Each structure stands twice: as C-alpha cells, then as structure tokens.
C-alpha cells in the first residue's frame, strides 16, 4: 500500500512538471490560431471595403458618424453620345430639355454579366454632391426603362430612360450606372460587429435610415472601429481611412487601411 501511494505521489509530481512544461507551448499554439483567424478576418474586411469604395459614385461618400461609412455604389460607367448621329434622331443626350432616350458609346452586351446595364438600373450624370447635382436627392439620376439593339460601327447601345432633364453636363461626357437593388451601401460598426447593409431607396443623411444594423455581418469581435473621409481637394482626390481592431481572448489585431477615392464625376 505504501509503495502504491508513493507511485501515485511521484506520478502526480511528474505530471505536474510535464504540465508546467507543456502549457506554454500549447497556449502559444492556440494564441497563434486566434491571431491567424483575426488577421484573416481583417484582411477580408480590408479587401471588401476597399473594393466597394473604389466603385462608389464620385462625391457620394459620407460619414454620418465615426462608426459609419455610406456611399452610392456603381456597377459600371461609360460615355454618352453628345451629338446626334443625324439631325434630331434622338441619339444624343439632350441637356436643354427633358429627354427619354440616348445612345451610349460601346456595347453593353460585351460587358461582364455583373456589369451590364439592366432595366431599372439608374443612370447618374455629373454627380457633384451639391444642390441640383446630388444623387441622394435624385437630382441627376433617372431609371433605365429599356435597352435597344446595338447598332453602328463602332457599336453603340440605345437606352430608353424615364423622362429627365439633367441640369449639368459632364465635361468628359461620362455617366455612371447605379444598380437597382443597391442604391445606398453602408458599413456600420455596432455591438462588436461590422455590418454591410444595402438599401434599394435613397435617403437623406439626416433620416432614420442612416447607418442601419440589420444587414449581413461582415466581421465579428470588433473592439474598435473608426471611419474617416477627408473629402475632395481641387484635383477631385479624396481619402478614406479605416481603423479597426479585432480582439479575441486578449489577442488583438489592428487594421489601418487608407483607400484612395477618385471623385472625378
């Protein structure tokens, strides 16, 4: 019996020594796993947010507060015909009066499937984000009602739009296309989560719809979040700064991402 007790005591001592030697590397292993998971999440967030911001409609970014970034997404863009192919044939976009049809330069069907203009998408022209040129107020947008057969050489695509008089013409004859299902996209941090939400309607910055948190969750375990938008300078350049921290069991990974924004409308 005494020998059995001694064996048990010795085994306990040896087991304790083994545990004391094994615990640090095991803890380090799980810490590495947590850091890797947080780093992977931070990288995914950086890529997704950067991609979305770079496709935003010029001069549409806004930060209602430091935990929220909103913008109007675009799926594609191009150039509209500025002069009729033949006199009064309606192929040019008319800025002197209400217009309901015009040609875009190029083939719509040649675009990637997710970039093609579709019925109910919105055409935006020369968005400056100011009075009478603000897409949030629908000043310079109208919906596509039909897409005609491509004609000419090089090809042009006729578009039929809801009657609209655009007040300002783009110096570069450019237009942008806003997808019908996502007119406003918001990245919002709330309750330790990062949400990406999309609205099928425009809303003012002061409305109750600002910064909703009912959309898909892009990231969890967010311990700090900050969005900063520098606005435009004279060259129409701007910068969005995203600062995020992800924390799991005392392991923290920080993300600081600067995204260049070209606001040339």
HELIX and SHEET records of a PDB file:
HELIX    1   1 UNK A    2  UNK A   54  1                                  53    
HELIX    2   2 UNK A  113  UNK A  115  5                                   3    
HELIX    3   3 UNK A  135  UNK A  137  5                                   3    
SHEET    1   A 5 UNK A  62  UNK A  65  0                                        
SHEET    2   A 5 UNK A  68  UNK A  71 -1                                        
SHEET    3   A 5 UNK A 184  UNK A 190 -1                                        
SHEET    4   A 5 UNK A 193  UNK A 199 -1                                        
SHEET    5   A 5 UNK A 216  UNK A 219 -1                                        
SHEET    1   B 6 UNK A  76  UNK A  79  0                                        
SHEET    2   B 6 UNK A 174  UNK A 178 -1                                        
SHEET    3   B 6 UNK A 122  UNK A 124 -1                                        
SHEET    4   B 6 UNK A 141  UNK A 147 -1                                        
SHEET    5   B 6 UNK A 156  UNK A 164 -1                                        
SHEET    6   B 6 UNK A  99  UNK A 105 -1                                        
SHEET    1   C 3 UNK A 222  UNK A 229  0                                        
SHEET    2   C 3 UNK A 237  UNK A 248 -1                                        
SHEET    3   C 3 UNK A 251  UNK A 262 -1                                        
END                                                                             
